[in-house]
Each structure stands twice: as structure tokens, then as C-alpha cells.
């Protein structure tokens, strides 16, 4: 464990041979000719404060203090990185002890011991911040008497992004060196402060012009010890805190990250630092608040998300090496194709961009140029760089230009016959080992791949629009995709810095399949009496980036209307779209698709559910009137619907569909679904994703019980009203039922901390012979 009630408890977790190795490996000391002792933290890759480093530091630092030849001390990091903070991999051991273990001492006591030891040193100690000092790393630097930073260095407190606060005295130390208006944003947002600004605002004392260790040593020899713990908080900061500065900062933080609990705890620590109490009294507040957050479900959700992002690239059984990617072809120069081109060029790849008509190609290049030149105008991109980017794109009408591309992404309209036609052309104009991928958002990729001579080189690469902004990439495994194809597509996503998730080739893949019942229930609730505003408000109060009604106007009301029309069945339901369609059909027949369809007759920049005028929008009164007509036609009696019912009916079937996807083997693990929803669909990170939310916020037994209630109610409605389209998304997944049964049998207590119960059940089933499609 990194932390614990005492140093004795920490030491118990490391055997003597391990501790000896830790001393040799994770910190090293040397004495320079000028008499300055240097302690270097060396715990790759980011010198994190693991148990080994803390143990090593605690044993090596006193040696420098006791050495008569040492006049002063410098603390630095190896490998161009000062310290990345606490080792989050060791948090589970800490949490396993339970909150009662930390009633009398902070959970971070071993780190306090380390920092207090530095602070109390009779010899001057200077931090040579030779790169980034993050979280606990910055707290170590603040434990030193002075700080010198390299010009490319940076400091930050990113703990809030994990639902925590700096627990190693950082909330009390930062206010003693930096003004309130600098310290609060650092704590509340996790923003990085670069070297120059850190020096100007007092976080560090100097920016090195040469060797950061040499300059830190020179400063250490010229200054007496000056413990931050003995310094008062500046009067100006105390005055601003009393004058409403803390409340204002909290309000701003809560508006930018709705639903987060850590900001309120951070403000309590700030109040303690800027109040009349002592430094030690402030530390007690910090310790209590840190422990409270550490054991909160919200911090658990954010830590889960942190680990989940790293897990998406781990594909069981995949050992093939990816092919090199230097040149990418993109077929289709529309908004999606252009966005993908931008992604590729900005990561150093050459791009061949093809479309069927010159005017389409010109329009695509104009859009791409406009995006980069807009960044130049805003000072975010040098003009020379923008021109360099543009030089890397070769626009063409000729399939022959794809002859030396390593990977092709097809981004033409969602028409199966068109997809097959262009794939046949690509098959004839590419190298035999070129990957041919499709950006389809829902068509069966196996059907598209079947036209290729070698379908093993085909996969889905489902980007989200706008592709150069959205972080998610769903890589869709086809039935015949080779291991090399899978490995290369996963490497492609990593190269583009996307959150890349491997999913199965089911209807709608993961994201669009799960959003369908959510959208369906929003439409049903609207017909039953919920208002447009209420539906959006409930979703946004839950934490969604956007409500279902606003989302429909953003992506376009016509998307699935056109697919139903092309199929010749306006009542058709699939896993990616389902009724009721009455309002949607009426909107599309009026050519009201949302933000993309202006209506000059009323001065609207867009018209759908809402009337859009620039950034402002209001519910279209004609939509409200049409809903009354729909109710009358279908014999639906309008009623007031509680917010709780709306939340359940929208989110529970979405979660249930996630269980079905796992049950069918179309996702590797539950956390992959969470990553898809947080980075692709605006699910609140503080809830950890829909699968984490189900198990840890609601509880799987309650999810099952409420699904059963709504399933029975849906059957009743269908029996009484024959105008309603049948849906089965409230029928509980078999896997969900198995998870609840496993919980009743006590399996959850046997599952390692941090492992979702659903994954444990799936792993058990696989050992019993269950199959996965991935």
C-alpha cells in the first residue's frame, strides 16, 4: 500500500529484500564537489510515489542530512520527469482497509511523513523540477524550501479529475506561495501551469536557464532553510477568501463540471488554509476531506474511467504486430472524411482524399482549409504549420492514387449498394495488404467486406463527428478480419490519439445500439405527456452533455427516417432505431431536420423540435400542437410524468442493452462500453459510464427489479393500445439476471476490488465454454 495509518503499516507491506531493492532502485543519492547532496527519484516511467519510492526516499534523505560533507540538498527526478504523484495502481490496497482505518490519521500519512521530513530539514532543500511535477509530485516540491524549474517544466494538481483533492498537504501549502486567484484554479480544474507563469505567480522561485540541478544547487547554497509550513497565507488571499472569492470559484467549478463533489471539499480546505486556524489544523481538514472523497462512489467512478481507458487496447489473445501506417487514403470528402483527413495529417501521415465529383472535392478541401486557417486566426496554429498540413493532402478523383496507401477509410453515404460498389473499386486499386475500412455507423460490415477478394483485410473504423474533435473510435471486428488487421486498426486509433474500443459487428455496434432504446423511450414519454423541456432537463441534470430532444436536432431528425423510407417500411424497427415515429415522420415530411434546415419564413437558422436562432433555441409551438394531435389519434391520455420515471425509462433500457451486448460477446469487457458512452455520447464521467453506474450507483438488483416493472407496464400498454409499436428493451438481459443471482450467492465479495461483477461472471462463463465474438 502507498498509504496507511502509519509508517509501520506501510513497511509491513514490503519485505526486507524488497525494501532493500527499492532503496537501490527508486531513489539514489550522490554528493557533488560543491557539497550539495542530490536525491534523485527514479521510478519509471514517471517517478510515481509508490511504496518502494516512499520507503527508499525515507531511508536515503536522512543520510544526506546526517552527512557532514553535505551543505545543502537538491531533490530531482530521473528521465526528464520530476514526479507524477501517487501511484494510483496501489489505491485498491488502501481502499480495502475501509474508511474506519483513517479516523485518527490521514490516509496519506506516509506521504505526510516524507514531506514533513523535507520541510523540517536543517539544511536548505531545493526542488529541481526537471519536467512535470503533478499531484503528489508538486506536493513533494512544495515540501522543499525552494523550487527551480526547467523552461519546459510544468506543475499541476490533477487530483480533482479523479474526484479527489491533493492529500499530501498540497491544499495548505499552495496558498502560502501562490495568490488565491492562482491556487484555486489549480486545485479546482487540474490545469497545468507552465514554467514562466509558475515563477511569476510564486509557485516556483526560478526558471533555470541552464542545468536545472546546477541552478538548484547554487540556490540551495545561497539561501537558508525556509519551510513553507511556517509561512503565513498572504493577507491579500485571506481578504479575497473572506470577500466571496471562494464561493465564486466554487460556483464556476460546479458550472463547468456539473455534479462533481470534489470542488466543495477543496473549498473547505481552502477555507481552512485562508482562515484563522494553524497549518496543522488545516491539514486535519484536508485529511478528513481526502478520506471522504477517496471512499466516495464518484471518485471510484473516475478512477474506474482512468483504468478503463488503458484497458481498451488490451485485446485477449491478440499477438500480431500492426503494419506500419505512413499513407492513408480517404474515400469521401464530406464532413466525416475531411475530419478523418485532419486527424491523420496532424499525426504525421500523408493523405490521399478522393471524391466522385470535383465540386465535392473542392468543397471538402475548402472546409479543411477553413478549419486550419481558423486556428491560425485564433493564434492556435502557426500559418506555416497550416500550409505544411495542407501540403500533406492530395485531393483526387482517381482511384489509382490509392495504389500505395497503407490503409483506406471509406466515408461515403450510408447506402449499402454504394458501399459495395466503392469497395469493389478499392479492391482493384490497392496493394494486396492495404487495409480497407469502412466508417459506416450501422450497416453490416460483413456484407460490405464480402465483395473483396480478401475480406480479412476489412474492418469498421467508426469515427464520431466531427472526427477531428470527437475522441472516440469504435473499431468493428468483422467475421474474417485477420489478427494483423485488428492490430493495425487498434494501432491506427492509438496513433490518432483516439479512445479506441474494439466492438463486434452487431446492429449499431455498441454506441448506436444502446442509444436507440433511450431515444425510443424519450419519444414515448413525449407522447404520454412529458414536455420537451422536461426530457432535456432530466437528462442534463443526470449529467448528460445534452438532452435527447436537443441531440435529435443536432444529429438530424432525418437520419433513420431516410433509412425506413429506403427500406419501404415506415414502421420498421431495428436495434438502431425504433418507434414511436409519429412526431419524427411529421417533422421530416415538413423538411424540419433540426439545426441543418433553416426556415427563412420565421428567421430560423434551423428548425426541428426547436426553432434555432443562432445559439438560442425554443420549442416550436407547432411541435406542441402536433403532439396533441398524435395523442388524440392514438388514444393516449396525457398525464404528468415524474422526473424519476423519466430517468428510469430512458437510462435503464440503455443499460440493459449494454448487458445484452456483453452477453452476445460484442464487447471485450464492461468498461469498454463505459468508455464508448463517456467519450462518444456525453455520459457523465462522474458516474463512470452506464455499466459502472448500474452496479455501483443503482445496484444490479434494483436495475433488474425496475426493468421488470417497466417490462410489465409496457406489455399492459401494448395490450390496451394497438397503435403502439412493440418493443422488448425492458425485458431483462439473461446476463443481468445471472449477475444478480451471483450477487445473492455472495460472489461479489469474492471478486477483487475494482473488478466489475459482470466481468467476473463473464470470465466464469468463458471458462465454462462461453464464446466471445472478439
SEDORO-147984 format. One record per residue (C-alpha): residue in one letter; x, y, z. Coordinates in steps of 0.5 Angstrom, whole numbers, padded with zeros to 4 digits, always signed. Layout:
BEGIN
AXYZ ...
# end
This chain:
BEGIN
X+0000+0000+0000 X+0002+0007-0001 X-0001+0010+0004 X-0003+0007+0011 X-0005+0009+0018 X+0003+0009+0020 X+0010+0008+0017 X+0010+0001+0021 X+0004-0001+0017 X+0007+0001+0010 X+0013-0002+0012 X+0010-0009+0014 X+0007-0009+0006 X+0015-0009+0004 X+0019-0015+0006 X+0026-0013+0008 X+0029-0016+0001 X+0024-0012-0003 X+0025-0006+0001 X+0033-0006+0000 X+0032-0007-0007 X+0027-0001-0007 X+0033+0003-0004 X+0037+0002-0009 X+0032+0002-0015 X+0027+0008-0014 X+0032+0014-0011 X+0039+0015-0011 X+0044+0020-0007 X+0050+0023-0009 X+0055+0029-0006 X+0057+0034-0011 X+0064+0037-0011 X+0061+0043-0008 X+0058+0040-0002 X+0051+0039-0005 X+0047+0033-0004 X+0043+0031-0009 X+0037+0026-0008 X+0034+0023-0015 X+0027+0020-0015 X+0028+0014-0020 X+0021+0010-0021 X+0020+0009-0028 X+0016+0012-0032 X+0014+0018-0028 X+0018+0017-0021 X+0011+0016-0018 X+0010+0016-0011 X+0010+0008-0010 X+0011+0005-0003 X+0018+0003-0006 X+0020+0010-0007 X+0017+0013-0001 X+0021+0007+0003 X+0027+0009-0001 X+0026+0017+0000 X+0025+0016+0007 X+0032+0012+0008 X+0036+0016+0003 X+0034+0023+0005 X+0037+0023+0013 X+0043+0020+0010 X+0044+0027+0007 X+0042+0031+0013 X+0047+0027+0017 X+0053+0027+0012 X+0057+0033+0015 X+0060+0034+0008 X+0053+0036+0005 X+0052+0043+0006 X+0045+0043+0002 X+0040+0038-0001 X+0037+0038-0008 X+0031+0034-0010 X+0030+0032-0017 X+0027+0026-0022 X+0030+0022-0027 X+0029+0021-0034 X+0027+0029-0035 X+0021+0028-0030 X+0020+0031-0023 X+0015+0026-0020 X+0008+0024-0023 X+0005+0024-0016 X+0001+0018-0012 X+0002+0011-0015 X-0006+0010-0017 X-0005+0003-0018 X-0004+0002-0011 X-0010+0005-0009 X-0014-0001-0008 X-0010-0004-0002 X-0011+0003+0001 X-0019+0003+0000 X-0019-0005+0002 X-0017-0002+0009 X-0024+0002+0010 X-0025+0009+0012 X-0025+0007+0019 X-0018+0006+0019 X-0017+0013+0018 X-0021+0016+0023 X-0015+0019+0027 X-0009+0019+0022 X-0010+0022+0014 X-0010+0016+0009 X-0004+0020+0006 X+0000+0019+0013 X+0007+0016+0010 X+0007+0022+0004 X+0006+0027+0010 X+0012+0024+0014 X+0016+0024+0007 X+0014+0032+0006 X+0015+0034+0014 X+0022+0031+0014 X+0024+0035+0008 X+0020+0041+0011 X+0024+0040+0018 X+0031+0039+0014 X+0036+0044+0018 X+0040+0044+0011 X+0037+0048+0005 X+0033+0044+0001 X+0031+0046-0006 X+0027+0042-0011 X+0030+0042-0018 X+0024+0041-0022 X+0027+0038-0029 X+0020+0037-0032 X+0013+0036-0030 X+0011+0036-0022 X+0004+0033-0022 X+0000+0032-0016 X+0004+0029-0010 X+0010+0031-0014 X+0008+0038-0014 X+0007+0037-0006 X+0014+0034-0005 X+0017+0040-0009 X+0012+0045-0004 X+0016+0041+0002 X+0022+0043-0001 X+0024+0050+0002 X+0025+0053-0005 X+0024+0051-0013 X+0027+0052-0019 X+0024+0049-0025 X+0027+0048-0032 X+0024+0052-0038 X+0020+0046-0041 X+0017+0044-0034 X+0010+0045-0031 X+0006+0044-0025 X-0001+0042-0023 X-0006+0039-0018 X-0010+0034-0023 X-0013+0030-0017 X-0020+0033-0018 X-0020+0030-0025 X-0020+0023-0020 X-0025+0026-0016 X-0020+0027-0010 X-0016+0033-0008 X-0009+0034-0006 X-0008+0030+0000 X+0000+0031+0001 X-0001+0038+0005 X-0002+0041-0002 X-0008+0045+0000 X-0005+0048+0005 X+0002+0049+0002 X+0000+0052-0004 X-0004+0058-0001 X+0003+0060+0002 X+0007+0061-0004 X+0001+0063-0009 X-0004+0068-0009 X-0011+0066-0008 X-0013+0067-0016 X-0008+0062-0018 X-0008+0057-0013 X-0016+0056-0013 X-0016+0054-0021 X-0010+0050-0020 X-0014+0046-0015 X-0021+0046-0018 X-0019+0045-0025 X-0013+0041-0025 X-0010+0046-0030 X-0002+0045-0032 X+0002+0052-0030 X+0008+0052-0035 X+0015+0055-0032 X+0014+0062-0033 X+0008+0063-0030 X+0009+0059-0024 X+0015+0063-0023 X+0011+0070-0024 X+0006+0067-0019 X+0010+0064-0014 X+0009+0057-0015 X+0017+0056-0016 X+0022+0061-0015 X+0026+0061-0021 X+0026+0058-0028 X+0033+0055-0030 X+0037+0058-0036 X+0042+0052-0036 X+0042+0046-0032 X+0036+0046-0027 X+0040+0042-0022 X+0046+0046-0022 X+0042+0052-0021 X+0038+0049-0016 X+0045+0047-0012 X+0047+0054-0013 X+0041+0057-0010 X+0041+0052-0004 X+0048+0054-0002 X+0046+0061-0002 X+0039+0061+0002 X+0038+0059+0009 X+0032+0054+0010 X+0025+0057+0009 X+0020+0052+0011 X+0013+0053+0007 X+0009+0050+0013 X+0012+0056+0018 X+0010+0062+0013 X+0003+0065+0013 X-0002+0066+0008 X-0001+0073+0005 X-0006+0078+0007 X-0009+0079+0000 X-0011+0072+0000 X-0014+0072+0006 X-0018+0078+0005 X-0021+0075-0002 X-0023+0069+0001 X-0027+0073+0006 X-0030+0077+0001 X-0033+0072-0003 X-0027+0069-0007 X-0028+0062-0005 X-0036+0062-0006 X-0035+0065-0013 X-0029+0060-0015 X-0034+0054-0013 X-0040+0057-0017 X-0035+0057-0023 X-0033+0050-0022 X-0039+0047-0021 X-0042+0050-0027 X-0036+0047-0031 X-0036+0040-0028 X-0044+0039-0026 X-0045+0034-0021 X-0038+0034-0018 X-0037+0033-0011 X-0029+0034-0010 X-0030+0042-0011 X-0034+0043-0005 X-0028+0039-0001 X-0023+0043-0004 X-0026+0050-0002 X-0027+0047+0005 X-0019+0046+0005 X-0018+0053+0002 X-0023+0056+0008 X-0018+0052+0013 X-0012+0055+0010 X-0014+0062+0009 X-0018+0062+0016 X-0015+0064+0023 X-0013+0057+0024 X-0006+0054+0024 X-0002+0050+0019 X-0003+0043+0023 X-0011+0045+0024 X-0011+0046+0016 X-0008+0039+0015 X-0013+0036+0019 X-0019+0039+0015 X-0015+0036+0009 X-0014+0029+0011 X-0022+0029+0013 X-0024+0031+0006 X-0019+0027+0003 X-0021+0021+0006 X-0029+0022+0005 X-0027+0023-0003 X-0023+0017-0003 X-0029+0013-0001 X-0034+0016-0005 X-0037+0013-0011 X-0036+0019-0015 X-0028+0018-0014 X-0029+0011-0015 X-0032+0012-0022 X-0027+0017-0024 X-0021+0012-0022 X-0025+0007-0026 X-0025+0011-0032 X-0018+0012-0031 X-0016+0005-0031 X-0022+0003-0037 X-0018+0008-0042 X-0012+0004-0041 X-0015-0003-0042 X-0019-0002-0048 X-0012-0003-0052 X-0011-0010-0049 X-0015-0015-0053 X-0015-0022-0051 X-0010-0027-0055 X-0008-0021-0060 X-0001-0022-0061 X+0000-0020-0068 X+0004-0014-0070 X+0001-0008-0073 X+0003-0006-0080 X+0007+0001-0081 X+0002+0007-0083 X+0005+0012-0087 X+0000+0014-0092 X-0008+0014-0091 X-0013+0014-0097 X-0020+0017-0095 X-0026+0016-0100 X-0031+0021-0099 X-0029+0029-0098 X-0035+0031-0094 X-0035+0033-0086 X-0033+0026-0084 X-0028+0025-0089 X-0025+0031-0088 X-0025+0031-0081 X-0021+0024-0081 X-0016+0027-0086 X-0015+0033-0081 X-0013+0027-0076 X-0009+0023-0080 X-0005+0029-0082 X-0004+0032-0076 X-0001+0026-0073 X+0004+0026-0079 X+0001+0022-0084 X+0001+0023-0092 X-0007+0023-0094 X-0010+0022-0101 X-0017+0025-0101 X-0022+0022-0106 X-0029+0024-0108 X-0033+0023-0114 X-0034+0030-0117 X-0029+0036-0117 X-0034+0040-0114 X-0035+0036-0108 X-0027+0035-0107 X-0026+0043-0108 X-0032+0044-0102 X-0028+0039-0098 X-0022+0042-0098 X-0025+0049-0097 X-0028+0046-0091 X-0021+0043-0088 X-0017+0049-0090 X-0022+0054-0086 X-0021+0049-0080 X-0014+0050-0080 X-0014+0058-0082 X-0019+0059-0077 X-0014+0056-0072 X-0009+0061-0075 X-0013+0067-0074 X-0014+0065-0067 X-0007+0064-0065 X-0007+0057-0064 X-0003+0054-0070 X+0003+0058-0074 X+0001+0059-0081 X+0007+0056-0084 X+0004+0049-0080 X-0002+0050-0083 X+0001+0050-0090 X+0005+0044-0088 X-0001+0041-0086 X-0005+0042-0093 X+0001+0040-0097 X+0000+0033-0094 X-0007+0032-0097 X-0007+0030-0104 X-0014+0031-0107 X-0016+0027-0113 X-0022+0024-0117 X-0018+0018-0119 X-0018+0011-0115 X-0011+0010-0118 X-0008+0015-0113 X-0009+0010-0107 X-0004+0005-0110 X+0001+0006-0105 X-0003+0007-0099 X-0003+0003-0093 X-0010+0004-0090 X-0016+0006-0093 X-0022+0009-0090 X-0029+0009-0094 X-0033+0015-0091 X-0039+0015-0097 X-0046+0016-0095 X-0050+0010-0091 X-0052+0006-0098 X-0051-0001-0098 X-0050-0001-0105 X-0046+0005-0106 X-0041+0002-0100 X-0040-0005-0104 X-0039-0001-0111 X-0033+0003-0108 X-0031-0003-0104 X-0030-0007-0111 X-0026-0001-0114 X-0022+0000-0108 X-0020-0008-0109 X-0018-0007-0116 X-0014+0000-0114 X-0010-0002-0108 X-0004-0006-0105 X-0006-0013-0103 X-0004-0012-0096 X-0008-0005-0096 X-0013-0005-0090 X-0020-0003-0093 X-0024+0000-0087 X-0031+0003-0087 X-0034+0009-0083 X-0041+0006-0083 X-0045+0008-0077 X-0049+0002-0077 X-0049-0002-0084 X-0047-0010-0083 X-0040-0009-0085 X-0039-0017-0086 X-0044-0016-0092 X-0039-0010-0095 X-0033-0014-0094 X-0036-0020-0098 X-0034-0016-0104 X-0027-0016-0103 X-0022-0022-0106 X-0019-0022-0099 X-0024-0020-0093 X-0019-0021-0088 X-0016-0014-0089 X-0023-0011-0088 X-0026-0008-0081 X-0030-0002-0079 X-0027+0004-0076 X-0033+0008-0074 X-0031+0015-0072 X-0035+0020-0069 X-0037+0027-0072 X-0033+0032-0072 X-0028+0027-0073 X-0022+0032-0071 X-0026+0034-0065 X-0029+0027-0062 X-0024+0023-0058 X-0028+0016-0059 X-0026+0011-0065 X-0030+0004-0065 X-0026-0001-0069 X-0031-0006-0071 X-0029-0013-0072 X-0031-0017-0078 X-0032-0024-0078 X-0026-0025-0083 X-0021-0020-0080 X-0014-0022-0079 X-0011-0021-0073 X-0006-0016-0076 X-0012-0012-0079 X-0014-0012-0072 X-0008-0010-0069 X-0007-0005-0074 X-0013-0001-0073 X-0012-0001-0066 X-0005+0002-0067 X-0009+0007-0072 X-0013+0009-0067 X-0007+0010-0062 X-0003+0014-0067 X-0009+0019-0068 X-0010+0019-0060 X-0017+0017-0060 X-0020+0013-0055 X-0020+0006-0059 X-0025+0001-0057 X-0026-0006-0061 X-0033-0008-0061 X-0037-0013-0065 X-0041-0013-0072 X-0048-0012-0069 X-0053-0008-0071 X-0051-0001-0069 X-0044-0004-0066 X-0044-0001-0058 X-0046+0006-0058 X-0051+0007-0063 X-0055+0000-0061 X-0055+0003-0054 X-0058+0010-0055 X-0064+0007-0059 X-0068+0005-0053 X-0066+0011-0050 X-0069+0015-0056 X-0075+0011-0056 X-0077+0012-0049 X-0076+0019-0050 X-0081+0019-0056 X-0086+0015-0052 X-0085+0020-0046 X-0086+0026-0050 X-0093+0022-0053 X-0095+0021-0046 X-0095+0028-0043 X-0087+0030-0041 X-0085+0036-0044 X-0079+0037-0049 X-0076+0042-0044 X-0077+0037-0038 X-0074+0031-0042 X-0068+0035-0044 X-0067+0038-0036 X-0068+0031-0033 X-0062+0028-0038 X-0058+0034-0037 X-0059+0034-0029 X-0057+0027-0029 X-0050+0029-0032 X-0051+0028-0040 X-0048+0033-0044 X-0054+0034-0048 X-0062+0032-0047 X-0065+0027-0052 X-0069+0033-0056 X-0063+0037-0057 X-0059+0032-0059 X-0064+0030-0064 X-0064+0037-0067 X-0056+0037-0067 X-0055+0030-0071 X-0061+0031-0075 X-0068+0028-0075 X-0068+0025-0082 X-0062+0020-0081 X-0067+0014-0079 X-0073+0017-0083 X-0069+0016-0089 X-0067+0009-0088 X-0074+0007-0086 X-0076+0010-0093 X-0071+0007-0097 X-0073+0000-0094 X-0080+0002-0096 X-0083+0000-0089 X-0084+0007-0085 X-0086+0002-0078 X-0079-0002-0079 X-0075-0003-0072 X-0068-0005-0072 X-0063-0005-0066 X-0061+0002-0068 X-0068+0005-0069 X-0075+0004-0066 X-0081+0008-0065 X-0086+0011-0064 X-0084+0015-0070 X-0090+0020-0071 X-0087+0026-0069 X-0081+0025-0073 X-0085+0023-0079 X-0088+0029-0079 X-0082+0034-0078 X-0078+0030-0083 X-0084+0031-0088 X-0084+0038-0087 X-0077+0038-0088 X-0075+0040-0081 X-0069+0036-0079 X-0066+0041-0074 X-0060+0045-0074 X-0058+0044-0081 X-0065+0046-0084 X-0066+0054-0084 X-0073+0057-0084 X-0073+0064-0087 X-0080+0065-0086 X-0079+0065-0079 X-0072+0068-0079 X-0070+0061-0076 X-0062+0058-0077 X-0065+0051-0076 X-0072+0048-0075 X-0074+0041-0072 X-0076+0040-0065 X-0074+0047-0063 X-0073+0054-0067 X-0066+0055-0067 X-0064+0063-0068 X-0056+0062-0068 X-0054+0060-0061 X-0061+0061-0058 X-0067+0056-0059 X-0074+0055-0056 X-0079+0049-0057 X-0083+0050-0063 X-0090+0051-0062 X-0092+0047-0068 X-0089+0041-0065 X-0093+0042-0058 X-0099+0043-0062 X-0097+0036-0067 X-0096+0032-0060 X-0104+0034-0058 X-0106+0031-0065 X-0102+0025-0064 X-0105+0023-0057 X-0112+0024-0060 X-0110+0020-0066 X-0107+0014-0062 X-0112+0015-0056 X-0106+0017-0051 X-0109+0020-0045 X-0104+0026-0043 X-0101+0026-0036 X-0096+0029-0031 X-0090+0024-0031 X-0085+0025-0025 X-0078+0026-0027 X-0076+0020-0023 X-0080+0016-0028 X-0077+0019-0034 X-0070+0018-0032 X-0071+0011-0031 X-0075+0010-0037 X-0069+0013-0041 X-0063+0010-0038 X-0065+0003-0035 X-0066+0000-0042 X-0060+0003-0045 X-0056+0000-0039 X-0060-0007-0041 X-0058-0006-0048 X-0051-0006-0045 X-0051-0012-0042 X-0054-0016-0048 X-0048-0013-0052 X-0044-0017-0047 X-0048-0023-0047 X-0047-0023-0054 X-0040-0022-0054 X-0040-0016-0058 X-0035-0012-0053 X-0029-0015-0049 X-0031-0012-0042 X-0036-0008-0039 X-0031-0002-0038 X-0030-0001-0046 X-0038+0000-0046 X-0037+0006-0041 X-0031+0009-0045 X-0035+0009-0051 X-0041+0012-0047 X-0037+0018-0044 X-0033+0020-0050 X-0038+0019-0055 X-0045+0020-0052 X-0043+0025-0047 X-0045+0020-0041 X-0043+0024-0034 X-0035+0022-0033 X-0037+0022-0025 X-0042+0017-0026 X-0037+0012-0029 X-0041+0010-0035 X-0047+0006-0036 X-0044+0000-0033 X-0041+0002-0027 X-0047+0007-0026 X-0051+0001-0026 X-0047-0003-0021 X-0045+0002-0016 X-0050+0008-0016 X-0056+0004-0017 X-0055-0003-0015 X-0056-0009-0020 X-0062-0012-0016 X-0065-0005-0017 X-0064-0005-0024 X-0067-0012-0025 X-0073-0010-0021 X-0074-0004-0024 X-0073-0007-0031 X-0078-0012-0029 X-0083-0007-0027 X-0083-0003-0033 X-0083-0009-0038 X-0090-0011-0035 X-0092-0004-0036 X-0090-0004-0043 X-0094-0010-0044 X-0100-0007-0041 X-0100-0001-0045 X-0099-0006-0052 X-0105-0010-0050 X-0109-0004-0049 X-0107+0000-0055 X-0106-0003-0061 X-0103+0003-0065 X-0096+0003-0061 X-0090-0001-0064 X-0088-0007-0060 X-0081-0006-0056 X-0077-0011-0052 X-0072-0007-0049 X-0074-0007-0042 X-0074-0015-0042 X-0068-0016-0037 X-0062-0019-0040 X-0060-0026-0038 X-0053-0024-0036 X-0056-0018-0032 X-0060-0024-0028 X-0054-0028-0028 X-0050-0022-0024 X-0056-0021-0019 X-0056-0029-0018 X-0049-0029-0017 X-0049-0023-0012 X-0054-0026-0008 X-0050-0032-0007 X-0044-0028-0005 X-0040-0028-0011 X-0039-0020-0011 X-0035-0021-0004 X-0030-0026-0008 X-0029-0021-0013 X-0022-0017-0013 X-0023-0010-0011 X-0024-0006-0018 X-0027-0011-0022 X-0034-0011-0024 X-0038-0016-0022 X-0041-0017-0029 X-0034-0018-0032 X-0033-0023-0026 X-0039-0027-0029 X-0037-0027-0036 X-0030-0029-0034 X-0033-0035-0031 X-0038-0037-0036 X-0032-0036-0041 X-0028-0042-0037 X-0035-0046-0037 X-0034-0045-0045 X-0038-0039-0047 X-0036-0036-0053 X-0034-0029-0055 X-0034-0025-0062 X-0028-0021-0061 
# end
